[in-house]
Structure formats: structure tokens, C-alpha cells
Amino acid sequence: MTTIKPLHTFHIPVMGLAYTIDSPIRVAKYGISSVISIIDDDLIEKMNAFYSTKFNLPYQEITQKIHDYRAERVTSYLNLVDKIVKEKFENFKNELAESKLALENYIAMLPNKSEIKQGLQNLMEEGKEAVMNYLDSNLTPGEIDVNIMTKVDKDNFIKDKQLPTEFNDAHASLRGFANSTLTSSVVLSAGMNPRLYSYFENFDVFFPDENNQLNKKIILKVSDFRSAMIQGNFLAKKGLWVSEYRIESGLNCGGHAFATEGFLLGPILEEFKEKKGQLIASAHELMVKALAQKGKHIPEMPLELKITVQGGVGTAEEHDFLLNHYEVDSVGWGSPFLLVPEATSVDAHTRELLAKAKEEDLYLSPISPLGIPFNTLRGTTNEKLKQKRIQENKAGSSCPKKFLALSKEFGAQGICTASKKYQDVKLEELEANKENMSAAIYQNAKNKITDKSCLCVGLANASYLENDIKIKGQAQGVVICPGPNMAYFDQEVSLSKMVQHIYGNASVLTTTNRPNMFVKELSMYIDYLKNEIATVSAEINAGQIKKWNAFKNNLLEGISYYQNLFVSTGTSLADNAKVQYLLHFYKEELIEVKIPELELA
């Protein structure tokens, strides 16, 4: 069985709950891979109804009264997307074979070094049959991958009776994907969930078949090599193969930002490049033993393992540098695609807000109930509605979906830290202890309570607004989660233009002061360290001081790495003199950051 090589060298990562909920329907026919979030089954059910109607396909509502409704909703929607994509892909091939203009436009979207681009150019004067035969042999639609945020795995109850673990949110989402008709991958993000990882063993589709093929694959989103090795080996001991490690910048990304301990993207990619062989050998050896114990088919050779990267890339030069220097298989382009209506689901008001956003409008916020820094945008409708409630002493959300009701502080059923119920109790406790803290620490503590936003509703609303789907319940507005890179993209653009920008055949950037992606990430890490020190809301301990010192030292090592990198590669990635100046500037700034010392009593 031969595998056709992916057409494109970029992919569209998952964005929020709704922003890529239907991206495969929009872009897969062009060979572009994208990722659907499958956590919000309520949104998924509404999109199922919407697209069934749009494409005149039968629709059977799956209500919450059905025993395994969450998994069944996911399966039903993914099957629908699979069906629509396959149909659109066949129609697109026919269009390319029949229309010279369509074929020319498509060729313009392909990577310059693509053999398929060359092949199609050679066939321009041939007949329809020759073009169609070539397309049938060489073209495949983009992957319809799915994303599960592993931490979003709440226990579920019927009244006060807890349901078995397989009915936890992430478990049910995984089952929904496993039972679907898709042959694609599940992207696991937000760190390791051993219970969820073990659940994969229940589905044969994740084990290699007699032809050493995987019907469904596992992709791990990771922020460093150590994490990749630990998680990959954990799964390998169960006979499961990780087909791709998707490395994401710790801070220069959209959505939740999982800051490393000061490790920067360049050095992390260098380590993956050097040690990829170790990852493969270690996992293969462990997987073979596990498959033998299970009595399953054992591949003689290690299966394919890809390394991909995403987070802050914005120019063709950066894209090519990541592919060539670090030898990655694909580069994720997320935030810029929020300005491409053909690719993502965003309401008109929010898209306009994104286009106007400057550097100061994009910030690392504390709004996520998960307690993880969250990249977002100032001026959203969600922010305005939340501030209004705080001013009226009505802080908190009604919490209708409860996907992030993960705090067990007040009982086994869990509660969300963005909910009014939770914030009322916490604010009351804070007031009772107000006399024992300074004004600054009190305000910091109060902000940490009320800053939380309802992401479950806010991250889904844009799709409802774009498609005129009725929104029920308390007004939450829209939460949008672009990365800082959004500041340099300031106009709505077509899909064709954005893809040509990625490959260096056009430019959608009007700004001339966009910093190099590595330098931008470095500046964010320095700001992050300063903020961590400035906003501490408890007594500083020795462990915290040790952590901050290690963080600072890792950043200094990262700066030295970049100083050498830009000299040794002689890259056209950026203006070398400017980059070296900025690296020196940030090194001086970092040296000036004072780590607090323990005060002796």
C-alpha cells in the first residue's frame, strides 16, 4: 500500500472550539489539513444540523436523553464531514480537469518545489482525461484531524450517581472519533492524562494492521523533547505508536500557553532534530514488546514518525527555515487564517477586531478557568460583558456547559472557577481575610478570582453568529484566542492569497516592523518572567526562587544559541544585524531582571 505524500508543507492547527470546527469542509479539497476540536458536543450537534441542511443530507438529532449521546454526536458529525469532504474533493477534481482557469488558480496555490505542481504544469495543454488520471493518482484531500484537550476530561453524573470513566468528557470524545469513518489523527494537547491514554487500548483502530498501517493515528502536541519521550514511551508500552510530535511555542501561540521553564523554540527544535532517532528507537522497542504480549501484529520496522512545529510563524522565509534547518515535516499556520473567511469560522465583528489588532491589543491573559495563561485580544464582546458584571457585583458566569467544571474544591461533581457560584464563595472568603494582607496583594487576589471567563460558551459563539444559529442563555459574547503574531496581519484575505504568502509567491503583510518569530518569543518569555515576579499573590518560597533562577538561566542559554545560529547559518531569515542587536538588547534586559531573595527572619 503506497502512501501519497502530503501536498502542502503547512497545516491549520485547532483554534478554540469553533474557529476550525468546519475547516476541513472549507479547505480539505485543496489538500490542506486542518484540525477540529471535538470537546463541545453541543456545538458539534448544532453544526451537524446546519451542514446536513446545507448539503441536503439526512439528519437525526441526538439528544442528551440518548445513553452515549456525547460520543454519538461526535461520530455522527465526523462522518458527515468525511462524506462532505469526499464529495467536494471529487467535484473539485472534475472542475480542475474541465477548466483551465481553475487548474491555473490551483497550481498557483501549490508549493514551488512540489512535484505535483510541476506535473500539472506539464499537463496544462493535455486533454481532460490525462489531467484526471494524474489527479486520481497524485491528489488526496487534506487530513480531517481532531483535537482533544486532555485536561478537559470531567467526570459526569446522572443526578448524584457518578458514571463510569468512559463517560468522562475526553473519553467520550475519543470514542466518538474511534467509531467514525475517518482515517486520520487525534491531536492530544495540554499534557499527559494517563487514564485517557490507557483508554486508547480499547480500540483496534489505533494498532497497526497486517500491512503496518494505522487506521487512526496519534499526534502529541508537546513543548519539549523530554515531555515527548515520556509520553511517547508511555503509549508505546501499551502497543500504541505516536505518529507525530507537534511542537508548539510555549508562549508565541494562540489559545492556552504552556510556558516552558524558559526553554525557547529554536533550541527545542534543535534537540528534536538531533534526537529523533532516539524517539523512534525507544518507542519501537517498547511497542514491539507490548504488541507481542497482546498477540497483535508486530511491524518489523519502526512506523513513520513526523516532527512538526507551530507558533508565531508569519513569513515564507521563516516557514522555509523551519522546514530546511530543523527538517520538520510541516509548519502550523494558525492565527493568520482567522482572517481568511474561506478557511475558518469567525463572525464579522470579531474578524474586524482581529484585523485592527496591534501588538498592545494581544496579550497573555489569566482568563482561563484551567489556571493556564491564555492568549487573547482586548476589546472582545466577552470582555465587555464580563467587566459590566464585575462592576455590578455580579461577577461570574451561569456555567451552562460545565466542560471546565474541574475544581473538586466544593464536591465530587466539580465546579468551574469562572462560574458565579464559585466566585461568590471565593470573594466572600477574600473579604473576610482582607485585613491580613496589603492592598496590592488583596487586589491581585481579587483579580485572580474575577478575571476568569466562560470559555465553553465564548469560544463557540463566533460560529453561531457567523451561521445565524440561535444562542441561548446568559450573554457571554465572543472569546477569541489568537497568538501575538496576529498583530502583523491587518486585512481579510482570500485563501489563495494566504497560501501564496506562505510559499513566498505573494505577501499579505503591510507592516514592515514585524519581529523575527524567535526574537518575538524571547521577548514574551522575558515579559512572562517579569510578570510572574510582579504579580505574586502569596509569600515567596525557596522553591519559587530556584524556579525563577533556572528560568532566567535557560533564557540566557537560548539567547547564546540564537546568536550563534544566525551567524552560522548565514540565513536570510531576517536582517542579521537587526536580530543580533535585539538579541543583545534582550540579553541586557534579562540580566537586569532581579530575582527576589528569601528574607531571613
N, C-alpha and C positions, 0 to 999 in steps of 0.2 A: 504493500500500500504506500503510494507516494504522497507526500505532503507538499502542497503548493505553498511556496514561501509567501509570507505576508506582503501585500502590495506596497504598504506605506511604512515609513520609519517613525511614525508618531501614532499615539493613541489618545483618546479623550478619556481622562480618568473620571471616576464618580465625582459628582458635585452635589452636595446637600442631599435631600431626599427627593426633590422634584426636578432639579435642573437638568439631569440626564435620564430622567425616568422613561423617556421615549426616544432618546438619541439614536439608538440602533434603527428605529423606524425611519428616522430622518437621514442618517448618513451611511448605514451599513452597505447599501447598494454600491457605493463608491469604493468599497474595500476598506473603509475606515472603521476601526474597532472602537467601541465605547463601553461604558460600564453603567448598569442600572442598580440603584440601591433597592434592596428587597426587604427592608425593615418595616416600612409603613404599609401594612396590608390594606388599610382604609383607602389611602391614596391609590394603591395598586388596583383595588376593586373599582374605583371611580374611573381610572384610566382604561381599564378593561371594557367598561360600559361605553366610554367615549369612543374608543377606537373600533369596537365592534360595530357601533352605529355608523361611524365614518366610512368604514370599508364594507358595510352591508354584510356583516358576518353574524352568525347566531350568538346570542349572549344569554347566559343563565346566571342570574345573580347568586352569589354565595354569601349568605347572611351569617351573622355571628351565632345563629342557632345550630348551624352545622357543626358536627363534632370536631373536625380538624380544619375549621374554616381558614385559619391563617395560612397553613401550608397549601391548602387547595386554591386559595386566592392567588398565591404566588405562582403555583404550577399553571393555573389557567391563563394568567396574564403572560407569562413567559412563552407558553405555547402559542398564544395569539401573536406575540411579537415575532416569534420564529416563523410563523405562517406568513405574516405580512412581509417580513424581510425577504423571504424566499421568492414570493410573488413579485415584489418590487425589483428584485435583482434580475429575474428572468425578463421582465418588461424592459429593464434598463439595457440589458444586453441586446435585445431586439432593436431598441432605439439607436444604440451605437452602430449596429450593423446596417441600419437603414438610413441614418442621417449623418452625412459627412461633417456637418457643423457640430452635432452632438459629440461626434468622435474627436474632433479638433479640440473642443472645450474640455473634454475628459483628459485627453493627452496633456493638456496644459496643467492639469492638476497633479500629474504623476511626478515622482522624484526624478531628477535629472539623470541619475545613474541607473534608473530602472531598466532592466532588460525588456520588460513588458512595454514600456514607453517606446523603446527602440523598435520592438516588434510591431506595435500598432502603427508607428510612423511609416514603416516599410510596407504596410498593408493598405495605406490610405487610398491608393489607386486600384486596389483589387476589388472584386465583387463582394456582395453581401455574404455569400456562402463562406468565402475564405476568412472574412473578418469574424463571422460567427463561430467557425471552427476554432479559430485562435482564441477567442474569448472563452469558449467552453473548456478549452484545455488549460488556460492560464489564469482565469479570473475566479476569485471567490469573494463572497461578501465579507465585510468586516465582522469581527467577533462580537457576539452578543454576550458579554461577560456580566457578572452580577457582583455586588458588593455586600458583605455582611460586616458590620462593625461589631467585633466580638464582645465588647463590653455591654452592648445593648441586648442583654440576654435575661431579662426579668423573669422571675418565677411567676406563674399565673395561677389564678384561683377561680373556683366556682363557689360563690359565697365565701365561706371561710375554709373550704377544703382545697388544699394545695394540689395542683395537677402534677402528674409525673414530669420529670425533667425534659422529656422530649417535646413537651408543650411550652417550654420556655421560648421567648421570642426568637432568638437567633437559631435555636434548634429547629423550630418550625419553619423558619425561612430557608434553612439549609435543606430540609426535607422537601420543601416546595421546589427548590432548584433541582435536587437529585431526581425527582419524579417527572421533571419536564422533558420535552423533546429536544432541548438544546444540546449541542455538542460544543461546549465552551468551558469557561473557567469561573470559579468563585474566588473573588479577591477578599482575603481576610485582613481587616485593618484594626488598629487600636490595640495591638498587643496580644499576648497569648491567653487563651481560655482553654485550659486542659480538658475540661468536661466537654466542651463543644468539639475540640479537636478529636477526642476519642469517639464522638458520635459518628464521625465520617466512616468508621469501620462498618457501620450498619448498611452501607450502600456499595454494591459491587461496582457501580459506575466509576468509582474513584480508584479502582485497582486495574493494573494493566491486563489487557486481554491476550489471547493466544498470539496476536500479531504485534504485541508490545505497544498497543495503542491504548490511550486513556480516553474513555468516552467523555468524562468530565475531569477537568484539571483543577489543581490548587495553586493559587497565586498568593504569596505572603507580601503584604506591604510592611517594609521594615525601615528602620532609621540607622542601623549599623550592622557590621558583619557579625559581631558576637551574638546579637539577637537572632540573626538569620541562621546561624549554626545551631543554636539551642533549639529553636522552633523546628527547623528542618529535620534535625535528628530525632526530636520528639515524635514527629509524624512518621519518619522512616521506621522507627521501632514498631510502628503499627502496620507497616507494609505500605505506607502512603508516600507518594512522591510529590515534592514541591516542584512544579514545572517552571515557576518564575519567581524571582525575588524582585519586587517593585520598590526600589529605594526612593524615599521621598525626603526632601529637605526638611529638617526639623522645624524650621520657622518660616521659611520663604515658600509657603504653600497656602492653599485655601483650606477652609474648614478648621477642624481641630489641629492644633500644632503640638506635636510631641517632641518637645525640645530635647536634644541630646545633652550629654554632660559637657557641652562646649565643643563637641566634635563637629567639624564642618564638612560640607558635602564633598568637596574635592578629595580630601584625604580618605573619606569613607569609600568613595568610588575607586580610589587607587587600591585600597585593601581588597575590595571585591575582585578587581582585575587580577591582582597578584594571587589571590587565594581561591579563585573559582574552582580550581581543580580539587582543592581540599573539600569544599562543599559537596561536590559531586561524588568523590570517592567515599567520604564518610557516610553520606546518605545512602548510597548504593549498597554498601556493605551491610548496613543495618537493615535496609529494606529487604534484601535477599534472605536474611535470616528470618525475618518476620513472615515473609511470604511462604517460606518453606514450612514454618510451624503451622501456618494456616492452611497448607495444602493447596495454595494458589499457584498460578503460572508465574515463573520466575524469568525475567528478562536477563539474558546473558550479559548484555552491555548496559551501562547506565542510560537512562532515558534522557531526553533533551532537557536542558536547564537554561533558561534565559535570565539575563540581568537587564532590567530596565530602570529608568530614572525619571523623576518628575519633580517640579517645584521651582518656579521662578524663571524658566527658560523663556526668552522672548525674541530672539533673532535667529536667522538661519545660521549665522556664524557659531552661536552657542550650541544650536542643535547639532551641527556637523562636528563640533569639537567633542561633544559628549559621545557621539557615535564613533568617532575615529580615535580619539585619545584613550577613552575609557572602554572602548569596544563593547558598548551596550547594544542591546538588540532593538530597543525602541525608546523614544522620548515622549513623556506625557506632556501634552499641552492642555491645561485646564482653563484657568480664568479668562484668557483671551477669547475662548469660544463662547463665553457668556454674552459677547457682543455679536454673535452670529445666529440670527433667528432661525436659519435653516438647520442648526445643529443642536440647540438647547432650548429648554422650556423656561422662558422668563417673561414676566408681564412687562408691558411697555414702560410703565413708570419706573420700575426697578432698572430696566435696561438703560434708560436715560440717566438715572442716578449713577450707574456704573461708568457710563461714557464720560460723565463730568468729573468723576472722582480724581482727586490729586493725592499726592503722597500722604499728606496730613489727614486725609479722609479715611484711609485704610489703616486699621490698627489691630493689634493683638489684644483681644478683649477678655474679660473674665465672665462672659455671659452664659457659658455652657454649664448646665446642671451637672455635667460629669466632673467639673472641677479641673478641666483641662483648658489651657489657653485656646482661644477661638478667634481666627482671623475674620474680621467683619468690616462693615462700612458704616460711616457716620451718616445720619440723616434718613435712615430707613423708617418706614411706617411703624415697624415693630418698636423701634427705639422711642419714637414719639409717644406711642400709646403706653409703653411701659413707664416712661417718665411722668406722664399725666397721672397714672395710678399711684406712683410713689408720692407725688405732691398732694394727692387727695387722701393719703394714708390708707391706700387700698393695694399696697404692693403685692405682687404675685399673680400667678395665672390660675385659671379654673382647672387646668390639667385634665383635658378630656381624653387624651390618648394614652398617657401613662407609660410610654416606651422608656422614658428615663426615670421612672419611679424606682430608683435603685438603692436609695438610702434605707437601711433597715433600722434606723435610729428609733423610730416610733412603732415598730412592729414588723412581723414577717412579710406582710403584703407589700411593703416598700412605699416610699413616698419620694416625689420629685422635689429637689431643692429650689426649683423655680415656682412651685405651687404656692398659692396664698396660704393654704393650710400650714405648710412648713414655715414660711417666712413669718407668719403671725407669731408662732411659738418662739422662733429664734430672736425676733425683735423684742419680744417681751422679756426673754432671758437677758438680752443685752442691756435693756433699760434697767433691769434690777441690779446689774453689775457696773453701771455707768460710773459710779463714784470711785471705783477702784482702778480707773485707767485714765491715761492722758486724753485730751481732746482729740489729738491726731490719731491715736490708736483706736479710740471709740469710733471716729468717722470711717477709718479704714475697715473696721469690723462691720459697721453698718452697711457700707458699700458692698462688702463681700456677700452679704445676705441678699440685698435688693437688686444687685447687678444681674442676677440670673434671669434668662429669657426662656420662654416656651419654644424650644427648637422644634418639637414634634409638629406643632401647627405652623410656626413661622417659616420653616424650611419647605413646607408643602404648598403654601398658599399661592406662590407665584404661578404654579401650573394650573391651579383652579382659576385664577384670574385670567391667564392667557387663553384658556379654553372655555371661559364663561360657565364654569361649574360652580354651583351654589356653595357658599361657605357658611356653615352653621356655627352657632356658639359664640363665645366671647371673642370680640375683635382682637386679634393678635398682630395683624399686619404681616409684612414680609420680612423674614430674616434672610440676608444674603451673605455668602461666605467666600468672597474672592480672596486670592492671595495678594500681597503687596504689589506684584507685577501688574495688576490691573491699572495702576496709576498711569502707565505709559501707553495704554490703549484707549483712545478717546473718541472712537466713532463706531457706529454699527457697520459691519462689513459682510459681504457675501461669503459663502462657504468657499467658493473657488478662489477668491482673493486671499482669504486667510491661509488656505493650503499653499497657494503660490508664495505667500510670505514665509511660511515655514521652510520652503525649499529654495528660498533666495531668488525667486523669479518676479517678485513684486514686494512692495513694502506697505504695511498698514500703519506704520509708526510715523506720527507727525512730530513727535518730541525728539530733541537732539541730546537731551541730558539724561537719558536712561542709563543707570549704572550697570556695569557688568554683573551678571547673576551671582557670581561667587562673592564679589565685594558687597553686594546688597545683603546677602545672607549674613556675612560677617558683621556688618553694621547693626543688623537686627539682633544678633546674639549679644553684642556689647550693650545695646539698649535693654535687652532682656535681663542681663546680669544686674545692671544699674537699678532697674525697676524692682527686681527681686529683693535687693538690699533696701531700697527706699520704702517699700510698702509692707515690710514685715509687720504682722499684727500680733506677735507674741514674743516672749523673751528669746533672745538668740542663744543657741547652744553650740557646743564644740563640734557636733556633727554637721551643723549647718555651715559653720565657718570652714571646716575641712572641704565640704562640697563646693563652696564658692571658690576656694583657692584652686581646687582641681579644675573647675570650670574655666577659670582665668588662664591657668597654665595650658590647658588644651587649646584654647583660642590662640594663645601666643605661638604654639607649635603649628597651628593651622595657618597662621599668617606667614611663618617661615616657609612652609610648604608652598604657598601660593607665590611668594617672592621668587622661589627657585623655579616653580612651574612656568611662570610667564617668561622667564629668561631662557630656560632650557628648551621649551617647545618652539620659541620664536613665532608664537601663534599670532594670527590676525584677528584673534578673538576679540580684542579690544585695543584701544590705544595704550600700548605698553607703558609709556611714560606716565600717563594719567593713572593707570592702575597701580603702578609702583608707588606713585605719590600718595594715593589713597590708602594703600596697604601700610605705608609708613605712618600716615596720619592716624589711622585707626589703632596702630600698634602703640603710638604715643598716648592716645586717648585711653586705651585699655590699661596701660601701665599706671595711669593716673587714678584708675578706679581703686578706691580704698576698701579692702575687705575688713569689716568690723573685727575687733578683738574681744575676747572674753574679759569682762570686768571682774577683777578679783575683789571679793567681799572684804 
